[in-house]
Amino acid sequence: MKRIVVTGGSGKAGTATLLELADHGYEVLNVDTVPPRGAAARFPTKLADLTDLGEAHSVLAKADAVVHLGAIPNELFHTGPRVFHNNTASTYNVFEAARQAGLKRVVWASSETVLGLSFSETPPRYAPVDEDHAPYPNSSYALSKVAGEAMAAQYARWTGVAHVGLRFSNILRREDYAKVPTFWEDPKLRSWNLWGYIDERDVGLSCRLGLEAAVAGAVNVTIAAADTIMSRSSAGLLQEVFPTVPIKRELGDFETLLAINRARAVLGFEPQHSWRDEGLM
């Protein structure tokens, strides 16, 4: 599989994925509704509205595989119905166009939100939170990702082609790490996702591994950094903010509370980047 379409390639996750794939010898095409800027601008781009099935067919026609990252990422600037319609329609169209074009692998962006966010409103049932905690959508965006996972399961069944869903945590660029110390005084500020995050470069890595891993069927894995974004221990954070939540096992000092064990086992994913590498402590 050498010809890869990356939808949403003009965005943060998409740009990192284009760079990662190109660095490993893949021929990439960015498909987005907006022109690329910065590093993404060096790659071939097609502007397309993937809520239109015909346009999805057009951009996937000559591809070997697709990494589908295009979506409305939240409900800050759009209504719930708009988010749900856009995300479910575009995901259906990408899956269907991939089926008709005979693509060999579908990798797509699910979300940590299917695990039950916001945890500050509804505490997790246990910690660390793993894939078995889902689905527990609390927003139209999360519901669109749950729908995507259901569609992926059926398309994998129909086609025999693996559909790899990556449940990304909060994606941060390296320049975002300067803000990290502002979260430390009040642990409740970032409790909404159990203090999780993922470096954009590791997003790109996980997408490449999703293309390359020897998997079958529909696979959904959590993609998060190996640590939390906080300077205090993970066990201490749980005791302070979620004292009644059962802890399933002994925790490492700063271990992520969005468990990535399945991503490690299934994809061979091991995060390469942390805010702790930036000398902020």
N, C-alpha and C positions, 0 to 999 in steps of 0.2 A: 504494500500500500504506500504509494509515493505521492499521489495527488490528493491533497487534503483541503477541503473547504472549511474555513473557520467563520461561522456566523458571529456577528457582534465583534468582529476583529478590530473595529475602531475604538473599542472600549478598553478598560483597564485590564480585565482578564484576557480579552481577545488579543491585545497587543503582546502581552507576555507569552501567550500561546503561539502566536505567529513567530516570535523570536526563537522560542524553544524549538519549534518544529523545523524552522529553517536552519538552525544551528546543527540539527541532526539529519540534514540531507533531504528533508521533505520539500516538495513543491507545494506552495500554499497559495490559496486565494482567499482574500478577505471579502466577506459579504456583509453589508451593513446598510442601514438607512441613511447614515451620515458619512461624509468623507472622512478619511483617517487624518490624524495629525501626529506629529512627533515620529517616533520609531515606526509606527504602523504605516506611515506614508510611503515607506520604501517598498511595500509589497503590492502586487496587483490587487485591485479592488473592483467589485461590482456593487452598485447601489441597487437594492432590491427590498421590496416589502414582502416578507415571508408569511404574512397573513393571507397572501394571494398564492394559491397552490400552483398556478402556472409559473409564477416567478421562482418559487422553490424548485420546481422541475428544471427550469432554465439554468439555475446556478449550480445544480448538482449533477447535471447530465454527464459530465466527463470526469467526475471525481471517483476516487477509490474509497474514500471514507469522509465522514463529516464530524467536526467538533462543533456542536450547536450551543453557542453561548449567548446568542442574541435574545434579549428579553427586556421588558420594563423591570428594573431591579427593585422597585419598592413603590409605596403608595404616597410618597411625599408630594409629588407633582401631578398625579393622575388619580382618578377615581378607582375604587375597587373593581367595578365592572370593566373599566377600560384595561386595567392590569390583567385581570383574569382572561378576558377575551383575547388580548394580544398574545399573552404567553401560551395559552392553550392552543390557539389557532396556529401560531407559528410553529409550535412543537409538533402538532399533528401533521402539518404540511411538510416539515422537514422529514419526519419519520416516513410519511407516505411517499414522498419524492425519493427518499433513499431506497425504499422498497422497490419502487418501479425502476429505478436506475441500477439496481443490483449492487448497491454499495456493500462493502465487506465488513464495515464496522461503523457503529454510531456511538459517539461519546457526547454527552450533553450535560449541561449545568442544571443539576437539581440545587438544593439549598439546605443549609442548616435549619432553616425555619420549619421544615417538615418534622423536626425533632420535638417541637413544642414551644418555640419562641413566641412571645417573650417570657422567659423564665422569671423575670421580676414580677410578672403578673400571675403566672401559673407555675409554681415551683416544679422542678423536675421530679419524676417519680423515684429516681435513684441517680447516683453519680458514681463513676463517670457515665455520661449519657452515650449509649451506643446505638447502632442502627435498629435494634429491636425496640427502642423507645418510640419510634415513628409507626404510623403517621399520627401527628397531633397538630394539625394546622390551626393557627389562630389569626389568619389574615387572608385576604383574597390572593395575595402574592403566594403565600405558603400553600393555599389550596390549589393554585395553578400548578405548583411543583408536584403536589401529590397526584394531581390528574396526569401530569407528565409521566410520573413513575408508573401509574397504572397503564397508560398507553404503551410505554416502553416494554412492559411485561408481555403485552399482547402482540406487539410487533416482533419481539424476539421469538415468541412462540410461532407466529405465522411464517416468519422468514428463516429461522435458524441462525440469524445474524445477532451477534452479541450487541446489546445496548447497555452502555456503561454510564450510570448516573453518578455524578460527582456532587456530593452535598457540601458545597463550599461554605466555609466559615466567612466571617467578615474580612474582605480582601483589603490589604494595606500595601501601599507602595513604600519603598525605603524612606522617602521623604516624610511619610506620615509618622514615622517613629519618633520624631521630635515631640509629638503630642503625648506620647505614652506616659511620661511622669505625671501629667495632669490627672490621670485616672487613679493614682495610687492612694490619695488621701481618703476618698470615699469609695469603698468597694462596691457600693450599690450602683454607681454610675455605669459600670460595665457588666453588671450581673445578668443583664437581659439575655446574653448568650454564653453565660458561664465563663466570661473573661477570655473567650476564644478569638482567634484571628488566623489568617493565613497570608503569607507573603506572596505577592503577585508572581514572583519568579517560581515559587512552588506550585502555584496554580498551573503555570505552563508545563512544569514537570509532570504534574498529575494527569494533564490532558494527553501528553505524549505516552505516558505509561498506560493510560486507558486505551490508546490505539494499539499498543504493542503487547499487552498482557494476554496470556493464554487463558481466556475466560469464555464462558458460554452462557446463553440466556440473558436475562436482565439482572444486572448487578448494580447495587446502590451502596456507595461507601462515603463516609464522612472524610472530608479533606480539611484538616486544620494543622496549625503549627504544633510542634511537639510540646510546647510550653504554653502557659497562659500569658496574658499581657500585663500581669501584676508582679510586684516586687515581693509580695508575701506568699507564704506557702499555699498550695491548693487546698490542703486539708483545713488550714486556718481560715481560708476564705469561705469554705462551706460551713464551718462551725459558726462563723460570724453572721453570715447572710442567710444560710439555709440550714439551720441547726437540726431540723426534723427530717431532712432528706437522708435516706440510708446511703451509706458509702459501701459499694459492692466489694472493694478490695483495697489493699494498701496502696497509697499513692506516693509517687515520687515527689520531691520537694515542690517543684513548679510544674508538674505534669498537667498536660491539657485535660480538661474535664469534658471535652468532646472527643470521645475515644476514637483513635485512628488505628486500632489493632487490625480491623478488617481491611482497611486500605493497605496496610503493611503486608498482610498475608495474601491478599488477592492480587494487588497491583505491584507489590514490591515498592510501595511508596514510602520514602523516608524524607521528611522535611529537611531542607538544606539551609534554611535561613530563619533567623530569630532577631527580634529587636535587641536581645541581649548582646548581639555581636556589634552593636553600634556604640558601645561605651557610655550608655546613659546612666549607669548605676555608679 
